[in-house]
Amino acid sequence: FGAFGAFGASKHQAYSSLAHNVEPVRGLELGVAHSKLLLQTVSAVRGNAELQKLGVANSDTRKMNMCQAINDAMRIAMASDNTAVVFGEDVAFGGVFRCSVGLVDDYGRERVFNTPLTEQGIAGFAIGMASMGHTAIAEVQFADYILPAFDQIANEAAKFRYRSGNEFNAGGLTIRAPSAAVGHGGLYHSQSPEALFAHIPGLKVVIPRSAVQAKGLLLSAIRDPNPTLVFEPKVLYRSAVEQVPVDDYMLPLSQAEILKPGSDVTVVGYGSQMYALENAIQMVERDIPGVSCELIDLRTVLPYDAETVVQSVNKTGRLVIAHEAPRVQGFAAELAAEVQDQCFLRLESPIQRVCGLSVPHPLVYERFYMPCAVRVYEAIKRSLAY
């Protein structure tokens, strides 16, 4: 049986005897509102190992949603760095999602200002400011509309340091963009373009899952000496609420987080997808007694933490990857190829990818498009039964 022997024949029999037509949710409370991944109490913050390591676990906290945590991160960045500026469409008014509300009152219109409606212009202006020594925090109002700026980001920001032999750089550049599905965004306000930018050497690409994560990762992105894109799952702006340390802290980039240890299958995702993965694991472990799933949040997709995933898969022998972006040429394909290369002799089943469909993001059919908890649940069962 190889590694499958560790999984155990009794568990396999438990799966085999499970009726395939059983409705998997069966009263389970789904979604971020009921998530155990969120640090919703002060005691949860105090007990968080990563925050303990950073020295902020015992600091004062304030209840914030992800939007407020992002605002707090920008406020701290501007207070600690007088070269920092925030700009984009409507940001002086607080932004369409209100993430920059109040900043102009505290830091003035020379440091917080609106731009014309031109994403290419926003990116080009931001690159210029960063190259002259400013900390440029630009907002693209929706990630869907970052594509007009792709040339500036991929051909200018990403290559600035390399082409000048490190004489110049645009490392002070951070671009924030609300991304992913929100339930009613349709074709032009729902997309997840992270894989397009994960293909570009010289950039960093970050996707937080919660308020605590968003604050710490955004501060790291702003202070990182490389141009960084932060794609913020907009469905979490109001729904992901945590007790957030009020102190200044930075979470590490390019370091995945193991949210739940397990021994039988590795489940990997990032951003808002983490809550679908959490629910899928709850259903699997309820329906197949003895099964234990390991849950990993990548957090950064460029450069991503392959080592943590590889170590996990070498232990479990199985891998399920999920993201909202379309399956074809999606980031899951890169991760699957890397794991196959490094874990080939340890794999006990084909790597499963649970992703958005390879169609334009639909409106009324969004529920069919999304890699929901039930689709992930079925993928985990396929991996276990192989």
C-alpha positions, 0 to 999 in steps of 0.5 A: 500500500505504500503511504496508503497503508498509513491511511489505513484500509478501515478508512478506505472502507469507510469511504467506500461505504459512504453513499455517493448521493448523500447530501454533504452539507447536512446542516453544517454552517458554511462560510466566513461568518462561522469560520474557526480560522478567524481570530474573533476573540482576544484569547485567540490573538493571545494564543496565535503562535505567529503573532506571539513570534512577532511580539504583538499577541499581547498588545491591545486589539480592536475589532476590525473587518478587513477593510478597516484593517487595510485602512489601519495598515495604510495609516501606520505606513503613512505615519511611519514614513513621510514619503508614503503617498496613497492615490487612485480613483476616488481614494480621497473620498474613501474609495469605492469600498471605503478602505481609505476613508479618513486618510486625507483628513489626517495626511492632507491632499498632497499625500492622499489624492484622486487620480483620473480614471486611467489604470495605465496612468495610475501604474505609470505615475506610481512607478515614477514616484517609487523610482524617485524614492517615494513609497507609492501605495496605489489603488486600482479600483477593481482587479478586473481593470488592472489589465490596461496597466499590465504593460507598465507593471510587467515591463516597467516596474518588474524590470526596473532594477534588473535593467539598470543593474540595480542602479535604480528600482521601483521597489517602493511600489505597492498596488492594491486591488479588490479581487475575486467574486462578490456574489453579484459582480458579473463579468467585470467585477469578479475576476481573479487575475493573480496567475497573470502576474505570478508569471512575471519575475520581479514582482511579488503577489500577495492575497490575504484571507482575513483582517489580521492577515491583511494588515500584516501582509499589507505592511510587509508589502509596502515596506518590501524592497520589491514592487508588490501587488496585493489582491484583496478578496472584496467579499471579505471586506465586511465579512472577515471580522477579527480582533486585530492588534493595534500595534505595527506588525508585519507578517512574512511574505512568501511564507505559507501558513499551516492552519490545520495539521493533518496526515492523510491529504494536503489541501491548499488555497489562498484568499477567500477560498480558504473558507470553502476549504475549511468547510470541505474538510469539516464535511470529509472528516465528519463523513469519513472517521479517522481521516485527517486533512492538512490545510495550508494558506499560501498567502503569497503566490509569487514567490510562493512557499513551495517548501511548506507544501512539499513537506506536507505532501511528502507526509500525506501523499495527496494534494488538493488545490483550489482557487477561484480563477479559471482552471486552465493555466491557473496558479494551481497548475504551477503548484501541481507541477512543482509538487509532482516534480518534488514528490513524485515517488510519494504521491498516492493519487493524482493531484486534484485541482478545484477551480473556477470554470474556464468561461467568463465569470458569469452573473446568474450562474456564479454558483455553478462557476465557483469552487465551492465547499461541495466541489472541494469535498468531492475532490478530497474524496476522489483523492482518498479513494484512488 
